[in-house]
């Protein structure tokens, strides 16, 4: 058996691997959604004079 020379040959070779020999990868969980934020008086006072 020779090495595949094209992408199509590589795909064909990989497709012929029996399913029980292929690695099963678990999908990583998605990161949690970012929390909403608000600007309070403390935050606003830090930038009040920067105009």
PAGUVEX-53872 format. One record per residue (C-alpha): residue number from 1; residue in one letter; x, y, z. Coordinates in steps of 0.05 Angstrom, whole numbers, plus 5000, padded with zeros to 4 digits. Layout:
PAGUVEX-53872
NODE   pos   code     xx     yy     zz
NODE   NUM      A      X      Y      Z
...
***
This chain:
PAGUVEX-53872
NODE   pos   code     xx     yy     zz
NODE     1      X   5000   5000   5000
NODE     2      X   5027   5068   4981
NODE     3      X   5018   5135   5015
NODE     4      X   4960   5176   4988
NODE     5      X   4983   5229   4939
NODE     6      X   4920   5272   4938
NODE     7      X   4869   5295   4988
NODE     8      X   4816   5252   4954
NODE     9      X   4859   5190   4963
NODE    10      X   4869   5207   5036
NODE    11      X   4794   5216   5047
NODE    12      X   4780   5149   5012
NODE    13      X   4832   5115   5056
NODE    14      X   4803   5144   5120
NODE    15      X   4732   5126   5099
NODE    16      X   4752   5053   5093
NODE    17      X   4772   5049   5167
NODE    18      X   4720   5009   5205
NODE    19      X   4678   5051   5252
NODE    20      X   4696   5009   5313
NODE    21      X   4770   5027   5302
NODE    22      X   4759   5101   5298
NODE    23      X   4771   5143   5360
NODE    24      X   4709   5171   5393
NODE    25      X   4719   5242   5416
NODE    26      X   4673   5274   5466
NODE    27      X   4652   5344   5450
NODE    28      X   4676   5395   5501
NODE    29      X   4620   5432   5536
NODE    30      X   4608   5503   5515
NODE    31      X   4632   5557   5562
NODE    32      X   4579   5591   5603
NODE    33      X   4547   5653   5573
NODE    34      X   4578   5718   5598
NODE    35      X   4540   5752   5654
NODE    36      X   4505   5817   5638
NODE    37      X   4539   5878   5668
NODE    38      X   4516   5946   5688
NODE    39      X   4552   6011   5703
NODE    40      X   4540   6033   5774
NODE    41      X   4558   6099   5806
NODE    42      X   4627   6074   5828
NODE    43      X   4645   6056   5756
NODE    44      X   4616   6120   5729
NODE    45      X   4654   6163   5779
NODE    46      X   4721   6133   5757
NODE    47      X   4713   6161   5686
NODE    48      X   4669   6222   5699
NODE    49      X   4724   6274   5688
NODE    50      X   4759   6242   5629
NODE    51      X   4720   6277   5574
***
